[in-house]
Amino acid sequence: MENAIQTDPLKGVFVFATGINQTSAVDFMIMIINWCRDNPNRKVKIVLNSQGGNILDALYMYDQINMLRAAGHHVTIVVHGRSASCAGWLLQAGDVRVMGAHAWLLIHEVSSEMKGTLSQMRAELRRCEQLQAQTSAILCSRTGNVEHGLTLEKINTNIAGGVDWWLTAEQALAEGLIDEIEPIAPFATQSAPASVASAA
């Protein structure tokens, strides 16, 4: 966990590069909340690289980030690598949503390790349908300002049958899931060796 959750307190940059569960979610948010308490109204940048995880723990993080925004902190969330499953809609908690040029975002159906009696499984199915509707709504909550942006119907079509719908940064931008793509920094021009330069 120490390698997966890091911070640069001078710049207000926090890295979350792990799965989302109760421990990782609470540890990460306590770290940010403590920093924000000591640095009122400072900008916060969260760098996200996560395969997703537990939906309720991701909802906890989403609501906590919303509280930080309400307290006056401007939050930017940047995806490097991937923002998969519930990490995909956690991205929507940021004031500014950014993906690296080579990052990916995954949308798919809610899953459950369902077992028990028939009645219990039916109850679990209803619960999964509730969570699917809730999380799909979060994904679509900020896409209305984009022409042909993401809709509930589009989500249902692309994930029907349990399909994993992977989106590139360009596709996520077109769907209104992010605000910008992080540009690739130009490589520094290397000078030719002195011997070669003089020979020319």
N, C-alpha and C positions, 0 to 999 in steps of 0.2 A: 504493500500500500504506500510505503514511503516513496517508492519510485514512480507510482502511478498518480499521486496527488502532490503537486508542487506549487510553489508560489514565489513570486518576485515582489515582495512587499513595497519596494520603492516605486514600482511602476503600476501596482495594482493588478498584476497579471496572475491568474490562477489556472493551473493545468489539471484537467480531469481526464485521465487516460486509463480507464478501467471499466469494468462492468458496474451497473447500477444495482445496488442492494442496500439494505438498511444501514450497514456499517459504512460503506463508502459514501453514501448520500449524506448521512449525518456528519461524518468527519469533515467532508468537503464544505458543507454549508456552515458548520460551526466556525471553520477557519475563515471563511469569507465574512460571516456576520461579525466576528470579533475584529477583523481588519476594518470593516466598514464603520463599526462603532468608534474606532480610534481615528478614522479618516472620513469625517462627515462630508457628504456631497462630492467625494472623489469619484472619478470614473473607474469602472471595473471591467476588466477583460477576462473572459473565460475561454480557454482553449480546450476544445472538446474532441476527444478521440475515443469513442465508446461503442461497444457492440450491443448496447442496450442492457436490458435486465428486467427488474421487477417494476411493474407499472405503477404501483402505489408509491414506491420510493421515488420514482421519477416525478410523479405528481407532487410529492413533498418538495422536491427540488424546484419544480416549476413555480409553486406558490411562494416558496422562500425567496426566489429571485424576484418575483413580482413585488414582494414586500420591500426588498432593497430598492427597487425602482420607485416605489411609492414614497420611500424615505429620502429620495433626492439623488440617488446614485444612477448614473447613466451606464447601462450594462451592454457591452458588446460581446457576442458569442461567436467564436471563430471555430469552424470545423477543419481539422487537419486529419487526414486518414479517412475516417468514416464516422457518420452519425446514424447509427442503425437502430431500427425498432423504436423503443420508447425514447432513445436519445435523439431520434429524428424530430419528434415533436417537442422535446425539451429545448431544442434550438429556438423554437418560437417564443421563448421567454425573454429573449434579448431585445433591447431597444433597436439594436442593429444586428442583423444576422448575416454572417459572412461564411463562405466556404473557400478553402484553398482550391487552386486550379485543378488539382488532381484528387480532390476529396470526393466521397460518395455518400449518398443519403439513401437509407432503406426504409420502405414502407411495406408492412405486411400485416396479415391477420393476427389478432390476439391468440396466444396459445395458452394451454392449461394442461397440467398433469392430472387430468380428470380420472377419478376412481370412486368407488363406493356403490351404493344402491342406485337403481334406476331413478328414483326421485331425487337423490343427491346429485346425480349427473345432470338431470334436467335443470335443477337449480343452478348448478355451475355453468351450464350453457347459457342460461338467462343472464347470469352475471358477466360472462364473457361478452355477450352481445351488448350489454350496457357499457362495458369498458371500450369495446370497439367503437361504439357511437361517440363516446366522450372523447377519445383520443383522435379520432378522425375529424371531429369538430375543431379540436385544437389546431390540427394541421391546416384546416381551411379558414381559420379565424382571421388571417391577414392576407389572403390571396385575392380578395375581391377587387382590389385596385389594379390588378394586372389583367390585361385582355386575355381571355381564354385561360385564366388561372385555375388552380386546383379546385375541384369541387368534390363533394361527397360521392356523386355519381362516378366521377373519374377514378376516385380511389377504389370504389367497389368493383369497377370494371377491371382495373389493373391488378387487383390482388385476389380476384375470384379464383376459387379452387386451391387456395393456399399458395399462390404464386408470390415469390419475393420480387418486389418492384424496386430495383436499384436505379437511382437517378444520379447522373453526373452533376457537377456544379452548374454547367450550362442549362441542363434540364430543370434543376431546382430553381434557378433564377427565372426561367420562362414560366414556371408554375406559380411563382410568387412566394416560394418557400424561403428565399433568402433575398437580401437587399443588394448584395454585391459579391463579386468573386475577387478574392485576393490576387493581385497581379503577381506574376512570376518576376522576381528581381533579375535584371540583366546580369550576365556574367561579366566579371571584370576582364578587360582586354589585356592579354598577356603580352608583354614586350618581347620582341625577338632577342635571343642571346646576343651579346655585344659582338661576338666574332661573326655571327651571321649578318648582323646589321652592317658591320663595316665592310664585309665582303660584297654586299649588295651595292 
